[in-house]
Amino acid sequence: MQFHQATLPNGLTLIGETNPAARSVAVGFFVKTGARDETPELHGCTHFLEHMIFKGTPRRTALDVNIDFDRIGAAYNAYTSEENTVFHAAILPEYLPQAVDILSDILRPSLRTEDFDMEKKVIIEEIEMYADQPMWSVYDEAKTLFFGSHPLARSVLGTVASIAALQRDQMADYFGRRYIAPNITVVAAGHFDWQQFVDLIGAACGDWPGGTTERARPAPEPRAEFKVLAKETLQQEHAFLISGGPPADSPLRYAAEILAHAVGDDTGSRLYWALVDPGLAESADLSFHEYDGAGAFFCYLSCDAERTASNLAKALAVFREVQAEGLNAEELAIAKSKIGSRLVRGNERPMGRMQSLGFHWTYLNSYRPIDAELETLDRVSLDDVRQLLDAHPLNEPTIVALGPIKEIARP
Amino acid sequence: MPRTDLQVEDVPLAAPILIEQFPNGLTLLAEPMATVRSAAFNFLVPAGCMHDPPDRLGLSALLAEMISRGAGSRSSRELMIAFNSLGLDRAESSGTLHLRLAGSTLARNLIPALELYADVILRPHLPEAELEPAQELALQELAGLEDEPRQKVLLEVKRRHFPAPLGRSHHGVAEHIEATTIADVRSFWERLVQPRGAILSVAGSIEWQPLRDAVSRLFSAWEPQPEPPLATAPPLPRREHLTKTTQQTQIGIAYPSVPITHPDYYTAVGAVSVLSGGMSARLFTEVREKRGLCYAVWASHQMLREHACVFCYAGTTNERAQETLDVTLAELARLGAGVEDDEVARVQAGMKSALIMQEESVGARAGSLAGDWYYLGRVRSLDEIQAQVNGLTADRIAEFARSHPPCDYTLVTIGPKPLQAPA
């Protein structure tokens, strides 16, 4: 495997890792723009724009875009987060030129008004779909409460009202500001020829405008709020507990992954033994989310409504114990073994590897071979975990519960 | 346009499948993959929920939850530590046909993991003290379905479309779960968890000889049991509306198709792909892209033993649900009116591309080997599938759609109001 890097005169960055043993190649366009980069009147615009990218260009109608991808048997999609919008396709190596042609073309969309109006309906359907899924509803509520006035508080999808009010020209303006060449990294992994890739991207994207973008990076101020949202049509109670963590570029992020695993992996973790193994909660897990300049630990709990108060107390007891005493050597060793195994497996396929390369470049501006990642993981000590806990206490989270219960005493 | 045979230059295609059938009935299947460091396994034991006694629906799922709570010389906690120390991601679950024990990890840890599974399958403790937690989890999962109408609608379609006991969901019935004793769980394990018809499939960076020797050593003492009879039950109404206060109405449809053993199988799969193979397929184009009626709409081919069907799903806001159902049903019916050559070319490209990309995934290959063996008693080669996909034509697909029309369909909706469906 070999790493490559190039930058076009307009500022577009290309990175790639060639693996002649792979059977496919994955290509991704990482646009550094997400919900946090929106103003309140643009709430949901980034995600809506991601949909509109597939709606065609001067050369292609919306149907043409889908037909052209399907003709080459591409596995393709896109996603929007708080900080990134990523368009990706995995294809057989012989179709790289066509895949680059389609992806680079659609990233200069027409944003036609009739397509905009039609897709608005789909976006509203998507918002309503998630509204019927309590885990997502409470996730958004809890994240918003936890981040407070920080831009990461904004939900990715927006609201029915914000989407309904959004105008086509507002989106076009946002596109013009955010989808400039220096704000985009093109990533490839798998079976491909680097020089051919550079030539293809250069020819297709060399005329994209340059310029500069800005992102507000206020310091996060983690909050310890408590809120109960009653929805009597629900059967079970769904809760999130969120506390602060290190940002994506912090050396503590490996310790954070280890902590999240030991405390809240879906099997064999402290939350598992405290809540799931004894049958008290259907799920109780902890995961670490890293952002640009911020980080957070998200604990999701779902259980019978009447057990909510005692389960929240038990989860907090787990957090307090870990905060006071840290992890033990066995937990550290197991977490390393499991995370290392996932790291290797997650990067075996070109699509997984491409996502990982893109993530590292976006947040760290660096290339990390898998074995280097494994070595860094292996070096994490119990002292590092202690340092992490001191810097980002786990024991005073924001808690939001959603379900049939109207009132729960703050645990 | 896609060329006829998709092949990757300079990349060796899949190694031959290695097979060992042990005298007690267990079959070991292995696909060595040269370019990975990991391995995945898939253990199918014929103890799925179709074998639940009629007054103990949910029993196989209780066994799946309990089977790893202590086994061999290890307690529940010790076993968990042993699994996790191997970097193993694993799941034990109850399907309709099989109890499935699956996992993946680095290839060097595969045989140590199988050693743990020999304890789990042959020597589980099934302690009485673990029954109540397992029951509590099963009851919460059942209650949780009420908060997941998207999942529930598919289970309700399955229940009504397939004949009993194939239509069952592993979730079972609350009263049965509550009434289950530890003797029920142990008896189910003794009678059903047996090597006759069991399949262990493995894919990844593996060496055949040590693997075969290990499996022989670990599972030779496993005793076959008589094949249990299946309980039948009268059919349920095929059209149902379940009233629920939700933002969206969930629509689930099923209609008959042909299984993998049928000569028209690939045509049937091709027909579903014309409907739902990619984003240019008909359902996505007509229901979502042209009308903006929903975010999620899809169809897929499903099989349970000799029964096969097309499952179709759409979720849409309540006031647009009737139009969504009407447009969806019209698309299902329109397939018989004709298919374009270009649609078939796209279906072929998607199927072949997915086939080759599957060769990069240890988990997908392990699953595929076991599925082929169960349904066909052999593993299909890439060339065989590719030849069948190449043989698809627009006429064949349209003719198949005409001879298998979606008229006798099962329909379940969940939402505030019932929808009107043609008789």
Interface residues (C-beta under 8 A of the other chain):
Chain A: P20 A21 A22 R23 S24 F54 A62 L63 N66 I67 F69 D70 R71 I72 G73 A74 A75 Y76 A90 I91 L92 P93 E94 M118 E119 K120 K121 V122 I124 E125 E126 E128 M129 A131 D132 Q133 P134 H191 T233 L234 Q235 Q236 H238 D265 T267 G268 W273 V276 D277 P278 G279 L280 A281 E282 S302 C303 D304 E330 A333 I334 S337 K338 G340 S341 R342 V344 R345 E348 R349 P350
Chain B: M1 P2 R3 L6 V8 E9 D10 V11 A34 T35 V36 R37 S38 S76 R77 M80 I81 F83 N84 S85 L86 G87 L88 D89 R90 S104 T105 L106 N109 E132 P133 A134 Q135 E136 L137 Q140 E141 A143 G144 E146 D147 E148 P149 R150 K244 T245 T246 Q247 Q248 G277 G278 M279 S280 A281 F284 T285 R288 E289 K290 R291 G292 L293 C294 Y295 A296 G315 T316 T317 D342 A345 R346 A349 G350 M351 K352 S353 A354 I356 M357 E359 E360 S361 V362
